Amino acid sequence: MSHVSINDFKLLNIKCQKYFDLFSKTNTFSQGVKDLKLQQRFGFYLFMLESLCNEKDIDKISDYITDTEYNSYLTGERYDDHGVDAVYIDYESKEINLFNFKFRERFKADQKQSFNEAFVSTKLVNCIMNESTDGLQGKLQTYVTTINELLNGNDVWKLSLYMISNEALPIERDESAIQQLKIVYDMEVISICLPHITSMMSIRPAPINAELIIDNDSLMSYSESSISTSKSYVIRLNAADVIRITCRNADLRRDHNCENFDELANEKIDFGVLFDNVRGFVQRSRYNAGIAKTLREEPSKLFMYNNGLTIVADDIKALPVNGHRKVRISLSGIQVLNGGQTLRTLHDFNAADKSNISEFISKSELLVRIFNASNSETANKIAEYTNSQNSISNVDLKSLSTLQIQLEQLLDEHGIIYSRKNGDTGMHEEKEYRYKISMEQFGQILFAYQGYPEKSSNQKQHIFGKYYDDIFSEEKFNFSSAPQLVESYYEIKKAYSTSTDSIQKIEQKIFYVIYIHRIRSDWDYEQCIEVLEQVLDSYYPLSDVSLTDSRKMIQVRFREYLNVILSDYDV
């Protein structure tokens, strides 16, 4: 049964339009895209790939798209996509992800995804299985060549096909045709449609409130000082109550006396409780299967095997009841900052079978920490520190820091989206923005500007790690200069896009031009580009090995050689 309405459909269209508009501001289509629905369809590709591939750079996302029509409009080159609209290779997780998109122009509440689309995509899968690139051109040929090299290597790779549409109903996972694909191609088929997509859209939810009754021996209170009236709590909480206080039913969330667990069997998670979660939306994780296995086989051990949840609330009220044997806790504005995977898995397990809530979930308990964090900075630090023990990227952790949030606010005032999480389309839905820059990109820009263009690319993973405190220190980073740095990035990118076809256009060069322009602010960007290209042509490494421009620019020796050339020019 569908849990979406035509309003969800319309909100998605608005989101997709924003993505297309943002991409169009910094990229020129070879053929103008005038049809509104086509714009939204292309924006749909960009939004979904950002959400599922954990990549915030909209230009890189565009490179993943192999759809015939998209590339025809963008580059003027029309190549058959063989039923696959995008390809993303996750080298860290060893996953090869193929995407098939279907964007409907009209909403129908009973419209279901068609498994025929999956079979259309097998045209390309057959090319992969047969190690053939015959009939393939453009991006698709390059991707299939790379995929075959990976599959012939020593590593074990997982192949997945994402069926993505804005339709109301998904493909049934156990549908025989889909199972046949899994058997024949050893390929997982993942269905994502409007109900799933709705949960991914970052629209600030209404405050979520809930109530609990806790036995005294299951509760420990904490306050920062003996005179503080603000208390936080550590609780041993039944997993069924976790389902209840995070479900969509506001009446059930307030019903602290709910003893009929069957009432919870059909309840879905309110994704609003995960709005501030550091991970954003996570499609799936290898840890989820372990949680579900524990719930089914050893429900009483979940408390010991799981780290539990960390919840913050705008306000917590506690009142002793039943002759001081229990405590009634009222929570206002709750957010789950840590334990999002556990929470999603609990709800997925609950939805899998109506009997699971009474047979397994109600026999499980979790450690739940509830912090009174009406101060947003405190909440951000709680999220950062409680997540730092898990495998979460440094960028995601730093996205919660006060400085990064302040940067988002500053750039918003200048019409720039500072993307701290996947799916960001600005702090104000009605506002028209000029640019979108990700945290990673801004860190690279700043690192180059501060004198390390060679590290901006090959050590970008450390920008929000070991280099972070130095790069973003008050001594090195002029906070108010952030808007101009972003402006420079896009102006240089535009200058490169209009340069001659013989010049290779790669992002590393933009970082070097930022570096050069800081040294020679009397030059315009075109002159900086010209000098950089000359230096790249004249530079030879110590070895006789021929290097590409990309390989040259990650060498410290190249930057030092560039400095010598720059010093020879008259100021």
Number of C-alpha atoms within 10 A of each C-alpha: 8 14 13 16 14 13 10 19 23 13 14 21 21 15 20 24 22 22 24 22 18 21 21 16 13 17 14 14 15 13 12 9 16 8 9 10 16 17 20 23 23 22 25 27 28 25 28 22 24 21 21 18 17 18 17 25 18 20 14 12 21 19 13 22 23 24 25 17 17 22 22 16 16 17 12 13 14 16 19 16 23 19 22 27 22 24 23 18 19 14 10 6 9 14 15 19 19 22 26 21 22 18 16 14 14 11 16 14 16 11 14 17 22 16 17 10 16 23 15 14 20 18 14 21 21 12 19 18 13 10 16 15 17 8 11 18 15 14 19 25 18 12 21 21 16 13 18 17 11 17 17 11 10 7 9 11 18 15 20 18 23 19 24 24 24 29 26 25 24 24 17 16 13 9 10 10 14 20 16 13 17 16 10 8 14 13 19 18 21 18 20 22 20 22 19 18 19 18 16 21 22 22 17 10 13 9 13 21 21 21 22 22 19 20 18 13 10 13 16 12 12 15 14 10 9 7 7 9 8 16 18 21 19 16 21 19 22 19 24 25 24 21 27 30 26 27 24 18 15 15 13 21 22 17 15 19 10 16 11 9 18 14 13 23 21 14 18 19 21 20 21 23 26 26 21 19 23 25 20 20 23 14 13 12 10 7 11 17 12 13 20 19 13 17 24 15 11 14 20 18 15 23 18 11 13 16 14 21 22 21 24 29 23 19 18 22 15 16 11 15 13 9 7 10 11 17 20 17 17 18 23 18 19 25 25 25 24 28 20 23 18 19 23 20 21 23 25 15 21 24 18 12 11 15 14 19 26 16 14 20 26 19 17 21 23 24 20 24 21 23 25 23 22 16 10 13 14 16 22 23 16 20 24 23 12 15 21 15 8 8 7 13 16 17 20 22 22 23 21 24 17 15 13 17 16 12 19 20 16 18 21 21 13 15 16 24 26 26 23 24 25 25 25 21 25 22 18 11 12 7 11 15 20 17 21 26 19 19 23 21 21 18 21 26 26 25 28 24 22 15 18 20 28 26 21 26 21 15 13 17 18 15 24 22 14 11 14 16 12 13 18 19 11 10 8 13 16 10 14 11 9 18 17 11 16 20 15 18 20 17 15 20 21 15 14 21 16 9 14 9 9 6 12 14 14 12 15 21 22 25 29 25 27 27 23 25 19 15 16 18 13 11 14 11 23 15 15 22 24 13 17 19 15 13 17 17 10 9 15 15 12 7 7 7 8 10 13 9 16 17 12 18 23 19 16 14 15 19 20 11 16 19 13 11 14 17 11 8 8 5 10
